[in-house]
Amino acid sequence: MGITKEEWQQSERAIIDKFFRVKVPEVLGSESNAETACTEDSCVQFGKRVLGANDLVAVDNQGCNSFTLVCHSKSQVIQFRLRRFDTAILDLAHQIYGSAVPRTIFHSGFRLPVYTSKIIPGKVHLLQPFPEAAFPLERQKKTVTDLGRFIARATYFPQPKTLYNTTSWTAKSKETLEQLRRNSSLQSHAPEITAIVSRLWGEIDLIDRLPAVPTHHDFSEVNILVDEAGNVTGVIDFDVAGIEAFGTCIWGIYECFLGSMEQGKWSFHNQEADGYNGQTVREVLETAFYASLWSNVSPELQRQDLEAAVKVALSIGIINRYFIRGMMDEIDLTNNTHRLSLEYAKGILPTIWDPAFFP
């Protein structure tokens, strides 16, 4: 919400320009030979040869560490990445979610790693038209219901906890909390967060009760595809995923669906929802999400037994989402990234620890 088509296009162009002007030379080194230089045009030409078609155009949602083209005549996407990724997590995600997370194929012969995959129908949620006159509650409710089902699906494919990477959010959870407990700037700028960190420290062992599942680390609306009715059609960029405790990705529901950042301030959708007996929009969507999540998890996972553990996992996800770029050690409110990230954390995390949290 709140971004025009023109602003989005300008943002996408800036991302593409930075990818080729700054990030590619950092990986490949400076290239003075125009014939071998890795440029936007050389990517397009290589893509045409790989796909055997000429109708390649840049997608509307570029990643910061890749350049992606779509070819509608071949129903294919081709992506040029800074580094190769481990396809094992993508293969596992495809096993779990089928066509909602398509397989990728690696192509050699280019200076950057190149991957192709089938097109997923729909558009990224961020680009879904959002009417100003009335909140599209039923459409959003459909989306969060589908996302509850999507997240729950992973519980049918639990992984050995020995697969937790040493740098995973779950494996580092105690270290992360200890680091925040030592952060004096956090106490100054957000004492309510410091208090929650202390509570989390006392309950962090609950996370061990949760299954280890494939988890998208950027489960946000730029990676969630939907159709016009709000049905979830797929999730992209699953290469930014890992094995984590169930529930750590739920932060995306709060950030992208239950509230919004407007003019540097985070707030929930607390306007009254028409036809829901005085409930707010946030309450309707939150209730729908958790009802879907818990009704679709593996049968041995009981809500009454694991709600507290999921709250801990969700909180760890929130902390890792927003405490970035040095914020774990020192928060600098003159840094715009620090200021906005802290605003998200202050808006969302205390709500999770409200006694009436789970609807």
Secondary structure as GFF3:
##gff-version 3
##sequence-region A 1 359
A	DSSP	alpha_helix	5	18	.	.	.	ID=ss1
A	DSSP	pi_helix	19	23	.	.	.	ID=ss2
A	DSSP	alpha_helix	24	28	.	.	.	ID=ss3
A	DSSP	alpha_helix	40	51	.	.	.	ID=ss4
A	DSSP	beta_strand	56	58	.	.	.	ID=ss5
A	DSSP	beta_strand	66	71	.	.	.	ID=ss6
A	DSSP	beta_strand	76	81	.	.	.	ID=ss7
A	DSSP	alpha_helix	87	97	.	.	.	ID=ss8
A	DSSP	three_ten_helix	98	100	.	.	.	ID=ss9
A	DSSP	beta_strand	105	107	.	.	.	ID=ss10
A	DSSP	beta_strand	114	118	.	.	.	ID=ss11
A	DSSP	beta_strand	123	124	.	.	.	ID=ss12
A	DSSP	three_ten_helix	125	127	.	.	.	ID=ss13
A	DSSP	alpha_helix	137	153	.	.	.	ID=ss14
A	DSSP	three_ten_helix	154	156	.	.	.	ID=ss15
A	DSSP	three_ten_helix	161	163	.	.	.	ID=ss16
A	DSSP	alpha_helix	173	181	.	.	.	ID=ss17
A	DSSP	alpha_helix	184	189	.	.	.	ID=ss18
A	DSSP	alpha_helix	191	203	.	.	.	ID=ss19
A	DSSP	three_ten_helix	204	209	.	.	.	ID=ss20
A	DSSP	beta_strand	212	216	.	.	.	ID=ss21
A	DSSP	beta_strand	224	226	.	.	.	ID=ss22
A	DSSP	beta_strand	232	235	.	.	.	ID=ss23
A	DSSP	beta_strand	241	245	.	.	.	ID=ss24
A	DSSP	three_ten_helix	248	250	.	.	.	ID=ss25
A	DSSP	alpha_helix	251	256	.	.	.	ID=ss26
A	DSSP	beta_strand	259	262	.	.	.	ID=ss27
A	DSSP	beta_strand	265	268	.	.	.	ID=ss28
A	DSSP	alpha_helix	281	296	.	.	.	ID=ss29
A	DSSP	alpha_helix	303	322	.	.	.	ID=ss30
A	DSSP	alpha_helix	336	352	.	.	.	ID=ss31
###
